[in-house]
């Protein structure tokens, strides 16, 4: 998202930044609340899921971005980026899953699947740069 | 898809950014269309044709007619 000239870019940032701010608050507040309230049962589940909600919202925000980005070429680049990220993340999860089952590899929490997806977006951006490099005008 | 966009733009001494602003797309899009890496949507192709006051097929080469050339 190098350019912010399209309204969809600005709308994305206006949604993304406060959502991540909320995530930072909740990722600290949720365990504190669980400890302070000695939460158990349904209350503990409700508090534990709180930090996940802004991350889930980010996936929705990305979807809105793709809908609002009416520049077809840039939308194609963003979709390619997401596809690379999805392939990367799924390949990692699949490979590590089998390593856990058959090679006693240490267990990694599922939480790392979305983290690897976000890392995969960086990989997707690199793929876009490589593909783009071909026809750039001096 | 091969096209004459770069030539038409050069004839008017427009930069890619100038053309992008006239078409309300990104400069990246103009570059990708000019270099044949991206085929514009039909509405964008019509906007391009309108801007240059030409028919779409006068700007974009019909790929099905390029075989054997």
Backbone of each chain as ProteinMPNN parsed JSONL, in Angstrom:
{"seq_chain_A": "XXXXXXXXXXXXXXXXXXXXXXXXXXXXXXXXXXXXXXXXXXXXXXXXXXXXXXXXXXXXXXXXXXXXXXXXXXXXXXXXXXXXXXXXXXXXXXXXXXXXXXXXXXXXXXXXXXXXXXXXXXXXXXXXXXXXXXXXXX", "coords_chain_A": {"N_chain_A": [[0.845, -1.209, 0.0], [1.671, 1.355, -1.045], [0.86, 3.769, -2.075], [-1.222, 6.543, -1.264], [-3.13, 7.823, -2.624], [-5.6, 7.085, -3.484], [-9.008, 7.123, -2.472], [-9.797, 4.758, -1.192], [-7.466, 3.809, -0.014], [-7.01, 5.662, 1.994], [-9.335, 5.321, 3.496], [-8.965, 2.711, 4.329], [-6.721, 2.962, 6.031], [-7.782, 4.65, 7.972], [-9.533, 2.947, 9.164], [-7.986, 0.748, 9.849], [-5.875, 1.612, 11.605], [-7.063, 2.587, 14.139], [-8.282, 0.172, 14.834], [-6.15, -1.578, 15.231], [-5.027, -0.249, 17.346], [-6.973, -0.694, 19.279], [-6.634, -3.426, 19.467], [-4.083, -3.618, 20.667], [-4.641, -2.542, 23.169], [-6.523, -4.425, 24.118], [-5.069, -6.816, 24.112], [-3.437, -6.58, 26.254], [-5.244, -5.923, 28.264], [-7.08, -8.035, 28.45], [-5.812, -10.473, 29.589], [-5.148, -9.319, 32.046], [-7.644, -8.707, 33.09], [-8.725, -11.258, 33.308], [-7.115, -12.339, 35.287], [-7.571, -10.519, 37.405], [-10.275, -10.793, 37.897], [-10.451, -13.391, 38.518], [-11.438, -15.049, 36.56], [-13.528, -17.595, 35.224], [-14.907, -20.365, 33.347], [-17.638, -19.415, 31.269], [-17.269, -16.647, 31.361], [-14.496, -16.403, 31.332], [-13.939, -17.414, 28.798], [-15.206, -15.468, 27.27], [-13.711, -13.182, 27.885], [-11.214, -14.017, 26.993], [-11.501, -14.197, 24.264], [-11.616, -11.614, 23.433], [-9.218, -10.097, 22.466], [-8.99, -11.223, 19.975], [-11.002, -10.211, 18.431], [-10.497, -7.574, 17.23], [-8.536, -8.376, 15.391], [-9.929, -10.123, 13.771], [-11.625, -8.226, 12.755], [-9.826, -6.838, 11.173], [-9.503, -8.521, 8.982], [-12.003, -8.204, 7.826], [-11.826, -5.473, 7.256], [-9.817, -5.497, 5.336], [-11.19, -6.814, 3.331], [-13.186, -4.914, 2.763], [-11.538, -2.965, 1.755], [-10.628, -4.106, -0.647], [-13.014, -4.15, -2.024], [-13.642, -1.437, -2.214], [-11.51, -0.414, -3.594], [-11.366, 0.705, -6.593], [-9.662, 0.753, -8.694], [-8.678, -1.272, -11.065], [-6.229, -2.564, -11.67], [-4.579, -2.124, -9.433], [-6.136, -3.379, -7.571], [-5.902, -6.005, -8.459], [-3.22, -6.43, -7.839], [-3.327, -6.332, -5.044], [-4.988, -8.495, -4.501], [-3.42, -10.553, -5.488], [-1.332, -10.399, -3.682], [-2.657, -11.172, -1.314], [-3.316, -13.771, -2.024], [-0.817, -14.985, -2.248], [-0.027, -14.73, 0.407], [-1.949, -16.359, 1.632], [-1.377, -18.877, 0.508], [1.24, -19.211, 1.482], [0.848, -19.211, 4.271], [-0.941, -21.371, 4.62], [0.606, -23.463, 3.611], [2.684, -23.498, 5.432], [1.298, -24.114, 7.815], [0.249, -26.62, 7.16], [2.573, -28.147, 6.642], [3.928, -27.94, 9.133], [2.034, -29.108, 10.768], [2.088, -31.829, 10.031], [4.695, -32.355, 10.778], [4.466, -32.11, 13.532], [2.82, -34.294, 14.087], [4.176, -36.615, 13.106], [6.886, -36.285, 13.64], [7.268, -35.376, 16.129], [7.558, -32.633, 16.472], [7.735, -29.463, 18.183], [4.681, -28.163, 19.588], [2.9, -25.604, 17.995], [0.931, -22.793, 18.737], [-2.354, -22.281, 17.318], [-2.788, -19.652, 16.853], [-0.608, -18.663, 15.526], [-1.044, -19.046, 12.872], [-2.676, -16.943, 11.612], [-0.769, -14.949, 12.102], [1.368, -15.788, 10.508], [0.117, -15.454, 8.108], [-0.13, -12.682, 7.885], [2.579, -12.104, 7.751], [3.05, -13.316, 5.351], [1.843, -11.522, 3.638], [3.789, -9.632, 3.293], [5.599, -11.125, 1.836], [4.055, -11.486, -0.42], [3.937, -8.846, -1.315], [6.576, -8.555, -2.085], [6.675, -10.368, -4.191], [4.943, -9.052, -5.937], [6.507, -6.783, -6.468], [8.627, -7.923, -7.865], [7.346, -8.946, -10.145], [6.347, -6.587, -11.14], [8.61, -5.18, -11.854], [9.353, -5.536, -14.468], [8.159, -3.755, -16.482], [8.573, -1.011, -15.929], [8.505, 2.469, -16.44], [11.139, 4.704, -17.226]], "CA_chain_A": [[0.0, 0.0, 0.0], [2.637, 2.45, -1.104], [0.24, 5.042, -2.439], [-2.415, 6.883, -0.499], [-3.862, 8.786, -3.424], [-6.956, 6.612, -3.71], [-9.807, 7.211, -1.241], [-9.838, 3.456, -0.519], [-6.261, 3.708, 0.817], [-7.214, 6.476, 3.204], [-10.394, 4.672, 4.286], [-8.344, 1.533, 4.939], [-5.887, 3.379, 7.171], [-8.666, 5.214, 9.009], [-10.154, 1.808, 9.869], [-6.965, -0.185, 10.335], [-5.078, 2.117, 12.728], [-7.767, 2.472, 15.423], [-8.555, -1.237, 15.142], [-4.929, -2.139, 15.812], [-4.906, 0.39, 18.657], [-7.863, -1.446, 20.161], [-5.997, -4.737, 19.677], [-2.999, -3.462, 21.642], [-5.281, -2.365, 24.486], [-7.178, -5.663, 24.55], [-4.116, -7.903, 24.312], [-2.94, -6.414, 27.625], [-6.358, -5.828, 29.2], [-7.796, -9.305, 28.62], [-5.217, -11.319, 30.645], [-5.245, -8.626, 33.332], [-9.017, -8.86, 33.577], [-8.911, -12.668, 33.694], [-6.461, -12.523, 36.6], [-8.206, -9.685, 38.43], [-11.633, -11.287, 38.188], [-10.367, -14.849, 38.689], [-12.509, -15.471, 35.639], [-13.568, -18.995, 34.804], [-16.102, -20.723, 32.58], [-18.057, -18.598, 30.122], [-16.663, -15.318, 31.471], [-13.099, -16.523, 30.89], [-13.974, -17.549, 27.336], [-15.598, -14.166, 26.702], [-12.565, -12.271, 28.014], [-10.087, -14.531, 26.201], [-11.727, -13.986, 22.818], [-11.641, -10.178, 23.134], [-8.149, -9.601, 21.576], [-9.137, -11.766, 18.613], [-12.028, -9.488, 17.672], [-9.929, -6.579, 16.3], [-7.82, -9.055, 14.295], [-10.993, -10.571, 12.858], [-12.087, -7.006, 12.083], [-8.835, -6.47, 10.148], [-9.818, -9.285, 7.769], [-13.159, -7.523, 7.249], [-11.332, -4.196, 6.727], [-9.113, -5.824, 4.09], [-12.237, -7.118, 2.35], [-13.778, -3.631, 2.355], [-10.527, -2.282, 0.939], [-10.648, -4.686, -1.992], [-14.268, -3.741, -2.678], [-13.64, 0.01, -2.473], [-10.402, -0.087, -4.499], [-11.952, 0.498, -7.919], [-8.589, 0.722, -9.688], [-8.605, -2.712, -11.309], [-4.864, -3.087, -11.632], [-4.114, -2.15, -8.046], [-6.9, -4.432, -6.89], [-5.279, -7.273, -8.836], [-1.984, -6.565, -7.055], [-3.688, -6.629, -3.652], [-5.516, -9.868, -4.474], [-2.262, -11.451, -5.64], [-0.634, -10.364, -2.393], [-3.423, -11.99, -0.37], [-3.23, -15.172, -2.453], [0.525, -15.451, -1.855], [-0.051, -14.858, 1.861], [-2.763, -17.529, 1.971], [-0.6, -20.068, 0.154], [2.369, -19.294, 2.417], [0.347, -19.546, 5.597], [-1.5, -22.724, 4.588], [1.715, -24.408, 3.412], [3.393, -23.568, 6.707], [0.445, -24.814, 8.779], [0.158, -28.021, 6.744], [3.875, -28.781, 6.862], [4.218, -28.051, 10.56], [1.069, -30.061, 11.314], [2.615, -33.178, 9.852], [5.905, -32.487, 11.599], [4.008, -32.339, 14.913], [2.242, -35.632, 14.205], [5.093, -37.72, 12.816], [8.28, -36.049, 14.026], [7.258, -34.808, 17.479], [7.956, -31.218, 16.481], [7.008, -28.767, 19.25], [3.378, -27.632, 19.183], [2.773, -24.151, 17.824], [-0.492, -22.432, 18.854], [-3.044, -21.898, 16.078], [-2.692, -18.209, 16.73], [0.48, -18.302, 14.618], [-1.491, -19.134, 11.474], [-2.888, -15.582, 11.088], [0.491, -14.184, 12.123], [2.123, -16.157, 9.301], [-0.599, -14.868, 6.956], [0.276, -11.271, 7.777], [3.96, -12.127, 7.259], [2.938, -13.687, 3.938], [1.508, -10.318, 2.861], [5.081, -9.042, 2.936], [6.118, -11.96, 0.753], [3.221, -11.149, -1.59], [4.378, -7.532, -1.809], [7.858, -8.785, -2.768], [6.33, -11.0, -5.477], [4.419, -7.976, -6.783], [7.617, -5.924, -6.905], [9.404, -8.657, -8.877], [6.54, -8.995, -11.363], [6.213, -5.208, -11.6], [9.879, -4.597, -12.277], [9.493, -5.683, -15.907], [7.777, -2.704, -17.451], [8.544, 0.33, -15.348], [9.033, 3.516, -17.317], [12.169, 5.528, -16.583]], "C_chain_A": [[0.872, 1.248, 0.0], [1.955, 3.792, -1.342], [-1.005, 5.28, -1.6], [-3.286, 7.831, -1.295], [-5.307, 8.368, -3.647], [-7.741, 6.701, -2.398], [-9.858, 5.888, -0.47], [-8.624, 3.261, 0.384], [-6.456, 4.454, 2.131], [-8.265, 5.836, 4.104], [-9.825, 3.457, 5.019], [-7.548, 1.93, 6.176], [-6.734, 3.907, 8.32], [-9.376, 4.111, 9.793], [-9.094, 0.96, 10.562], [-6.28, 0.33, 11.609], [-5.832, 2.066, 14.065], [-8.063, 1.026, 15.814], [-7.325, -1.887, 15.767], [-4.647, -1.52, 17.181], [-5.751, -0.35, 19.683], [-7.269, -2.823, 20.474], [-4.927, -4.645, 20.762], [-3.582, -3.318, 23.054], [-5.81, -3.71, 24.99], [-6.189, -6.784, 24.851], [-3.471, -7.789, 25.707], [-4.085, -6.505, 28.629], [-7.001, -7.194, 29.467], [-7.136, -10.203, 29.676], [-5.264, -10.666, 32.024], [-6.631, -8.821, 33.938], [-9.272, -10.292, 34.046], [-8.312, -12.913, 35.081], [-7.217, -11.772, 37.698], [-9.555, -10.24, 38.853], [-11.637, -12.771, 38.548], [-11.41, -15.516, 37.79], [-12.395, -16.95, 35.301], [-14.831, -19.217, 33.982], [-16.368, -19.768, 31.43], [-17.411, -17.219, 30.155], [-15.217, -15.349, 30.967], [-13.016, -16.64, 29.36], [-14.262, -16.193, 26.685], [-14.426, -13.187, 26.762], [-11.417, -12.709, 27.099], [-10.249, -14.24, 24.711], [-11.593, -12.504, 22.434], [-10.491, -9.707, 22.218], [-8.275, -10.108, 20.145], [-10.075, -10.901, 17.773], [-11.445, -8.4, 16.752], [-9.176, -7.234, 15.136], [-8.831, -9.577, 13.269], [-11.509, -9.37, 12.06], [-11.118, -6.586, 10.979], [-9.104, -7.246, 8.85], [-11.023, -8.662, 7.048], [-12.714, -6.212, 6.578], [-10.589, -4.418, 5.404], [-10.112, -6.135, 2.972], [-12.889, -5.847, 1.826], [-12.821, -2.894, 1.422], [-10.56, -2.798, -0.497], [-11.91, -4.279, -2.75], [-14.19, -2.274, -3.102], [-12.525, 0.43, -3.44], [-10.863, -0.343, -5.934], [-10.927, 0.617, -9.046], [-8.25, -0.767, -9.92], [-7.207, -3.3, -11.193], [-4.354, -3.182, -10.2], [-4.867, -3.2, -7.237], [-6.3, -5.802, -7.202], [-3.995, -7.51, -8.031], [-2.298, -6.96, -5.615], [-4.208, -8.06, -3.519], [-4.366, -10.864, -4.604], [-1.486, -11.546, -4.328], [-1.329, -11.273, -1.373], [-3.343, -13.469, -0.736], [-1.871, -15.762, -2.07], [0.552, -15.68, -0.348], [-0.827, -16.103, 2.291], [-2.01, -18.821, 1.661], [0.546, -20.299, 1.125], [1.902, -19.813, 3.774], [-0.189, -20.985, 5.654], [-0.398, -23.772, 4.426], [2.461, -24.614, 4.723], [2.591, -24.401, 7.725], [0.363, -26.308, 8.447], [1.465, -28.752, 7.042], [4.158, -28.989, 8.332], [3.269, -29.046, 11.235], [1.569, -31.488, 11.201], [3.877, -33.407, 10.665], [5.53, -32.752, 13.064], [3.545, -33.783, 15.097], [3.321, -36.716, 14.11], [6.515, -37.519, 13.306], [8.392, -35.392, 15.397], [7.816, -33.376, 17.522], [7.16, -30.506, 17.576], [5.705, -28.153, 18.732], [3.43, -26.114, 19.082], [1.295, -23.796, 17.911], [-1.066, -21.987, 17.507], [-2.955, -20.408, 15.789], [-1.618, -17.79, 15.719], [0.098, -18.446, 13.145], [-1.821, -17.739, 10.923], [-1.624, -14.732, 11.108], [1.307, -14.496, 10.865], [1.45, -15.599, 8.056], [-0.195, -13.409, 6.774], [1.725, -11.176, 7.294], [3.956, -12.433, 5.758], [2.533, -12.512, 3.054], [2.786, -9.606, 2.415], [5.715, -9.8, 1.78], [5.369, -11.652, -0.547], [3.622, -9.809, -2.19], [5.689, -7.671, -2.573], [7.609, -9.417, -4.135], [5.807, -9.941, -6.447], [5.542, -7.098, -7.325], [8.419, -6.603, -8.019], [8.645, -8.672, -10.204], [6.459, -7.616, -11.989], [7.459, -4.687, -12.292], [10.017, -4.593, -13.797], [9.259, -4.428, -16.722], [7.752, -1.307, -16.915], [9.185, 1.344, -16.281], [10.036, 4.375, -16.57], [11.705, 6.958, -16.45]], "O_chain_A": [[0.818, 2.074, 0.911], [2.421, 4.826, -0.864], [-1.742, 4.351, -1.269], [-4.092, 8.565, -0.723], [-6.151, 9.205, -3.965], [-7.205, 6.392, -1.334], [-9.951, 5.888, 0.758], [-8.729, 2.622, 1.431], [-6.124, 3.965, 3.212], [-8.111, 5.809, 5.325], [-10.157, 3.205, 6.178], [-7.679, 1.315, 7.234], [-6.447, 3.649, 9.489], [-9.771, 4.311, 10.941], [-9.27, 0.515, 11.697], [-6.121, -0.415, 12.576], [-5.29, 1.547, 15.041], [-8.091, 0.697, 17.0], [-7.441, -2.656, 16.721], [-4.098, -2.176, 18.066], [-5.312, -0.603, 20.805], [-7.383, -3.322, 21.594], [-4.868, -5.483, 21.662], [-3.072, -3.905, 24.009], [-5.576, -4.089, 26.138], [-6.43, -7.607, 25.733], [-3.016, -8.787, 26.267], [-3.934, -7.084, 29.705], [-7.419, -7.472, 30.591], [-7.827, -10.663, 30.585], [-5.401, -11.347, 33.04], [-6.773, -9.068, 35.136], [-9.946, -10.515, 35.052], [-8.901, -13.589, 35.925], [-7.469, -12.311, 38.775], [-9.931, -10.166, 40.023], [-12.686, -13.343, 38.846], [-12.148, -16.41, 38.205], [-11.299, -17.48, 35.118], [-15.712, -18.359, 33.933], [-15.453, -19.364, 30.711], [-17.046, -16.676, 29.112], [-14.773, -14.44, 30.267], [-12.146, -16.048, 28.721], [-13.645, -15.823, 25.686], [-14.176, -12.452, 25.806], [-10.733, -11.875, 26.505], [-9.268, -14.059, 23.989], [-11.471, -12.176, 21.254], [-10.759, -8.975, 21.265], [-7.739, -9.505, 19.215], [-9.958, -10.862, 16.548], [-11.859, -8.307, 15.597], [-9.177, -6.708, 14.023], [-8.613, -9.484, 12.061], [-11.79, -9.471, 10.866], [-11.54, -6.039, 9.96], [-8.955, -6.703, 7.755], [-11.057, -8.6, 5.819], [-13.162, -5.884, 5.479], [-10.718, -3.626, 4.47], [-9.902, -5.766, 1.817], [-13.12, -5.699, 0.626], [-13.235, -2.283, 0.436], [-10.524, -2.016, -1.447], [-11.879, -4.088, -3.966], [-14.612, -1.909, -4.199], [-12.592, 1.506, -4.034], [-10.765, -1.464, -6.433], [-11.29, 0.584, -10.222], [-7.625, -1.416, -9.082], [-7.028, -4.403, -10.677], [-3.771, -4.19, -9.803], [-4.31, -3.827, -6.336], [-6.201, -6.658, -6.322], [-3.714, -8.628, -7.599], [-1.625, -7.812, -5.035], [-3.906, -8.751, -2.546], [-4.338, -11.888, -3.922], [-1.046, -12.621, -3.922], [-0.679, -12.041, -0.664], [-3.306, -14.325, 0.148], [-1.79, -16.905, -1.62], [1.079, -16.686, 0.127], [-0.41, -16.816, 3.204], [-2.011, -19.751, 2.468], [0.8, -21.428, 1.544], [2.49, -20.734, 4.343], [0.072, -21.719, 6.607], [-0.461, -24.843, 5.031], [2.823, -25.734, 5.083], [3.138, -25.273, 8.4], [0.404, -27.153, 9.341], [1.463, -29.839, 7.62], [4.575, -30.071, 8.745], [3.663, -29.745, 12.169], [1.486, -32.263, 12.154], [4.11, -34.501, 11.178], [6.199, -33.526, 13.749], [3.83, -34.416, 16.114], [3.369, -37.625, 14.939], [7.28, -38.48, 13.383], [9.458, -34.914, 15.785], [8.46, -32.976, 18.491], [6.032, -30.899, 17.871], [5.631, -27.687, 17.595], [3.94, -25.433, 19.972], [0.476, -24.421, 17.237], [-0.371, -21.404, 16.675], [-3.035, -19.968, 14.642], [-1.696, -16.713, 15.129], [0.843, -18.012, 12.267], [-1.304, -17.372, 9.868], [-1.425, -13.89, 10.232], [1.864, -13.597, 10.236], [2.116, -15.304, 7.064], [0.05, -12.956, 5.656], [2.066, -10.279, 6.523], [4.751, -11.882, 4.996], [2.838, -12.497, 1.862], [2.859, -9.054, 1.317], [6.29, -9.206, 0.867], [5.963, -11.568, -1.622], [3.648, -9.646, -3.41], [5.901, -6.998, -3.582], [8.25, -9.05, -5.12], [6.173, -9.927, -7.622], [5.532, -6.716, -8.495], [8.836, -5.96, -8.982], [9.231, -8.44, -11.261], [6.496, -7.477, -13.211], [7.38, -3.859, -13.2], [10.715, -3.746, -14.355], [10.081, -4.076, -17.568], [6.979, -0.48, -17.398], [10.26, 1.113, -16.835], [9.813, 4.736, -15.415], [12.439, 7.8, -15.932]]}, "seq_chain_B": "XXXXXXXXXXXXXXXXXXXXXXXXXXXXXXXXXXXXXXXXXXXXXXXXXXXXXXXXXXXXXXXXXXXXX", "coords_chain_B": {"N_chain_B": [[-2.202, -7.053, -23.514], [-1.452, -5.723, -26.647], [-1.012, -2.265, -27.423], [-1.611, 1.228, -28.363], [-1.185, 3.135, -26.526], [1.024, 4.368, -25.264], [2.21, 5.753, -27.376], [0.151, 7.491, -28.147], [-0.086, 8.971, -25.858], [2.445, 10.134, -25.744], [2.349, 11.74, -28.0], [0.813, 13.775, -27.113], [2.35, 14.843, -25.229], [2.042, 14.036, -22.599], [2.676, 12.928, -19.306], [2.888, 9.706, -17.669], [1.617, 10.039, -15.258], [0.03, 12.286, -15.764], [-1.781, 11.207, -17.621], [-2.884, 9.227, -16.034], [-4.239, 10.741, -14.121], [-6.15, 11.968, -15.711], [-7.636, 9.78, -16.417], [-8.467, 8.898, -14.024], [-7.189, 6.837, -12.617], [-4.512, 4.864, -11.135], [-0.992, 5.724, -11.547], [0.515, 3.481, -11.791], [-1.309, 1.737, -12.979], [-1.613, 2.823, -15.539], [0.979, 2.456, -16.493], [1.133, -0.353, -16.426], [-0.818, -1.045, -18.282], [0.146, 0.143, -20.608], [2.473, -1.338, -21.016], [1.467, -3.748, -21.56], [0.992, -5.552, -19.535], [-1.314, -5.619, -18.172], [-4.704, -5.88, -18.845], [-7.107, -3.476, -19.507], [-10.28, -2.923, -17.833], [-13.509, -3.137, -19.451], [-15.103, -0.74, -19.089], [-12.983, 1.059, -18.442], [-11.451, 0.914, -20.748], [-13.215, 2.119, -22.516], [-13.232, 4.681, -21.394], [-10.625, 5.439, -21.931], [-10.677, 5.406, -24.722], [-12.585, 7.41, -25.185], [-11.225, 9.613, -24.139], [-9.135, 9.97, -25.949], [-10.584, 10.377, -28.128], [-11.17, 8.321, -29.931], [-11.86, 5.079, -31.434], [-12.12, 2.033, -29.537], [-10.81, -0.141, -30.744], [-8.976, 1.15, -32.283], [-7.03, 1.818, -30.594], [-6.383, -0.381, -28.988], [-4.96, -3.467, -29.862], [-6.553, -6.11, -31.484], [-6.284, -9.194, -30.08], [-6.96, -11.631, -31.252], [-6.66, -11.206, -33.891], [-4.044, -10.945, -34.265], [-2.572, -13.205, -34.66], [-0.231, -14.899, -36.598], [0.857, -12.661, -37.631]], "CA_chain_B": [[-2.734, -6.712, -24.837], [-0.674, -4.643, -27.267], [-1.83, -1.066, -27.619], [-0.894, 2.438, -28.804], [-1.377, 4.128, -25.473], [2.261, 5.127, -25.019], [2.389, 6.666, -28.51], [-0.883, 8.53, -28.074], [0.27, 9.828, -24.723], [3.64, 10.899, -26.12], [1.942, 12.766, -28.971], [0.221, 14.895, -26.369], [3.359, 15.234, -24.235], [1.539, 13.757, -21.255], [3.383, 11.903, -18.53], [1.975, 8.644, -17.211], [0.817, 10.605, -14.167], [-0.992, 13.141, -16.397], [-2.81, 10.338, -18.186], [-3.554, 8.554, -14.916], [-5.181, 11.691, -13.507], [-7.269, 12.167, -16.645], [-8.443, 8.55, -16.436], [-8.817, 8.614, -12.629], [-6.591, 5.572, -12.171], [-3.149, 5.07, -10.639], [0.076, 5.733, -12.559], [0.873, 2.065, -11.956], [-2.249, 1.129, -13.93], [-1.258, 3.296, -16.878], [2.225, 1.765, -16.857], [0.86, -1.772, -16.67], [-1.588, -1.163, -19.536], [1.06, 0.486, -21.719], [3.456, -2.401, -21.24], [0.742, -4.966, -21.896], [0.934, -6.49, -18.419], [-2.658, -5.609, -17.607], [-5.753, -5.472, -19.783], [-8.083, -2.659, -18.766], [-11.686, -3.341, -17.88], [-14.211, -2.516, -20.585], [-15.389, 0.68, -18.807], [-11.754, 1.858, -18.525], [-11.099, 0.974, -22.171], [-14.082, 3.147, -23.119], [-12.765, 5.993, -20.918], [-9.403, 5.73, -22.69], [-11.089, 5.725, -26.097], [-13.24, 8.727, -25.145], [-10.208, 10.64, -23.883], [-8.373, 10.215, -27.179], [-11.572, 10.55, -29.193], [-10.938, 7.244, -30.901], [-12.543, 3.821, -31.121], [-11.273, 1.143, -28.724], [-9.935, -0.975, -31.591], [-7.906, 1.988, -32.848], [-6.007, 1.954, -29.542], [-5.979, -1.726, -28.547], [-4.9, -4.449, -30.939], [-7.367, -7.298, -31.256], [-5.319, -10.296, -30.024], [-7.347, -12.744, -32.124], [-6.258, -10.868, -35.272], [-2.585, -10.785, -34.308], [-1.962, -14.488, -34.972], [0.309, -15.01, -37.942], [1.442, -11.397, -38.085]], "C_chain_B": [[-1.942, -5.532, -25.41], [-1.58, -3.449, -27.541], [-0.945, 0.128, -27.999], [-0.908, 3.527, -27.733], [-0.137, 5.001, -25.266], [2.482, 6.171, -26.131], [1.401, 7.823, -28.427], [-0.587, 9.516, -26.951], [1.455, 10.724, -25.087], [3.292, 12.017, -27.102], [1.374, 14.002, -28.285], [1.158, 15.42, -25.289], [2.831, 15.089, -22.805], [2.467, 12.747, -20.583], [2.377, 10.804, -18.173], [1.061, 9.173, -16.114], [-0.303, 11.491, -14.726], [-2.155, 12.281, -16.901], [-3.605, 9.651, -17.073], [-4.595, 9.477, -14.282], [-6.389, 11.911, -14.401], [-8.211, 10.956, -16.644], [-8.938, 8.16, -15.037], [-8.404, 7.196, -12.221], [-5.191, 5.883, -11.65], [-2.155, 5.098, -11.795], [0.529, 4.298, -12.84], [-0.01, 1.402, -13.011], [-1.899, 1.531, -15.352], [-0.014, 2.565, -17.369], [1.959, 0.308, -17.233], [0.084, -1.971, -17.971], [-0.661, -0.903, -20.724], [2.008, -0.66, -22.051], [2.79, -3.752, -21.487], [0.661, -5.983, -20.776], [-0.452, -6.565, -17.812], [-3.632, -5.131, -18.673], [-6.8, -4.67, -19.024], [-9.474, -3.274, -18.824], [-12.349, -2.643, -19.065], [-14.576, -1.056, -20.294], [-14.139, 1.558, -18.918], [-11.301, 1.983, -19.978], [-11.944, 2.029, -22.877], [-13.65, 4.548, -22.68], [-11.52, 6.416, -21.693], [-9.769, 6.158, -24.112], [-11.736, 7.107, -26.159], [-12.211, 9.843, -25.001], [-9.444, 10.99, -25.154], [-9.284, 10.403, -28.396], [-11.35, 9.549, -30.337], [-11.796, 6.039, -30.521], [-11.569, 2.91, -30.356], [-10.29, 0.363, -29.607], [-8.862, -0.167, -32.319], [-6.758, 2.155, -31.848], [-5.462, 0.586, -29.146], [-6.033, -2.695, -29.724], [-5.736, -5.662, -30.564], [-6.45, -8.522, -31.249], [-5.673, -11.444, -30.964], [-6.958, -12.466, -33.576], [-4.745, -10.726, -35.4], [-1.873, -12.063, -34.704], [-1.472, -14.492, -36.415], [0.921, -13.73, -38.458], [2.945, -11.404, -37.956]], "O_chain_B": [[-1.779, -4.496, -24.765], [-2.761, -3.605, -27.85], [0.283, 0.054, -27.964], [-0.667, 4.699, -28.022], [-0.241, 6.218, -25.114], [2.882, 7.305, -25.869], [1.767, 8.984, -28.612], [-0.807, 10.721, -27.076], [1.466, 11.916, -24.779], [3.866, 13.105, -27.045], [1.447, 15.116, -28.804], [0.807, 16.324, -24.531], [3.13, 15.899, -21.927], [2.975, 11.828, -21.226], [1.17, 10.966, -18.356], [-0.113, 8.81, -16.04], [-1.433, 11.461, -14.238], [-3.326, 12.57, -16.655], [-4.826, 9.511, -17.154], [-5.697, 9.043, -13.949], [-7.516, 12.027, -13.918], [-9.418, 11.092, -16.844], [-9.721, 7.223, -14.882], [-9.157, 6.467, -11.577], [-4.737, 7.025, -11.715], [-2.424, 4.573, -12.876], [0.877, 3.949, -13.967], [0.464, 0.613, -13.828], [-1.885, 0.7, -16.259], [0.043, 2.113, -18.512], [2.487, -0.198, -18.223], [0.301, -2.953, -18.682], [-0.68, -1.634, -21.714], [2.306, -0.918, -23.217], [3.466, -4.774, -21.61], [0.308, -7.139, -21.009], [-0.742, -7.467, -17.026], [-3.411, -4.108, -19.321], [-7.323, -5.131, -18.01], [-9.801, -4.038, -19.732], [-11.812, -1.678, -19.611], [-14.383, -0.203, -21.16], [-14.214, 2.676, -19.428], [-10.822, 3.039, -20.391], [-11.445, 2.752, -23.74], [-13.689, 5.49, -23.471], [-11.368, 7.579, -22.066], [-9.242, 7.141, -24.635], [-11.466, 7.884, -27.076], [-12.309, 10.883, -25.652], [-9.143, 12.156, -25.407], [-8.822, 10.562, -29.526], [-11.347, 9.896, -31.518], [-12.378, 5.987, -29.438], [-10.353, 3.012, -30.514], [-9.112, 0.221, -29.279], [-7.942, -0.739, -32.905], [-5.66, 2.578, -32.21], [-4.255, 0.404, -28.986], [-7.008, -2.74, -30.475], [-5.633, -6.177, -29.45], [-5.888, -8.869, -32.288], [-4.783, -12.159, -31.426], [-6.929, -13.382, -34.398], [-4.221, -10.431, -36.475], [-0.692, -12.027, -35.051], [-2.207, -14.132, -37.335], [1.443, -13.687, -39.572], [3.598, -10.416, -38.294]]}, "name": "protein", "num_of_chains": 2, "seq": "XXXXXXXXXXXXXXXXXXXXXXXXXXXXXXXXXXXXXXXXXXXXXXXXXXXXXXXXXXXXXXXXXXXXXXXXXXXXXXXXXXXXXXXXXXXXXXXXXXXXXXXXXXXXXXXXXXXXXXXXXXXXXXXXXXXXXXXXXXXXXXXXXXXXXXXXXXXXXXXXXXXXXXXXXXXXXXXXXXXXXXXXXXXXXXXXXXXXXXXXXXXXXXX"}
